[in-house]
Amino acid sequence: VGFLCRERRNARGQREAFDLVTLDGSASATLADENGPDQRRKVSKYFVQVDQLESFSFPILDQALNTTRSTPFAFVFDEIGTMELVSDGFVDRVRRLLTSPDPNLHVLGTVAMKGRGFVNAAKQLPGVDVVEVTQPDRDAKAEE
C-alpha cells in the first residue's frame, strides 16, 4: 500500500507536472503543474495543488495509521520533498507514520537529499535508517 510521485512530460519530453499515483495504478492526482491552477503555493515553476495532494494522500496515510495489524505490513511512499511540505496535514501524517510504535508497520519512503524543515527532520527521527541510492548503484542496492 502507498503511493508514488511520477513526472508528467509533454510531447517534447519536457517535464510539465508531477502526479501522485497509487502503487497499483488505480488512482492518481496532480501534485503540481506548471500550468496551474494557481493555489498560491508555488515551488520553482510548479503550482502545487494542495487540495489534490491532501484529498489523494490523506485517506491512504490515514488507513495505514489507523489499521491494527497482526502480520507485517509495508507502506511505500515517494516522497518527502519541498512540494509535499506545503501541507501541514501531510507532514503530520508522515511524521506519525515514521514514528509509529506498530511493530508490524514497515515504511519505505524517499526523501529529498537537500531541503529544510521536515525534509531534514525526517532523516533524524528515531528508527529511521537513511540509505543513499544513486543511479549508478541503484540496481545493486535493490539486491541487498
VENMO-V406563 format. One line per field, one symbol per residue. ss: DSSP state (H for helix, E for strand, C for the rest). A space follows every 50 residues. Layout:
ss: ???
This chain:
ss: CEEEEEEEECCCCCEEEEEEEECCCCCEEEEEECCCCCCCCEECCEEECH HHHHHHHHHHHHHHHHCCCCCCEEEEEEEECCCHHHCHHHHHHHHHHHCC CCCCEEEEEEECCCCCCHHHHHHHCCCCCCCCCCHHHHHHHHHC
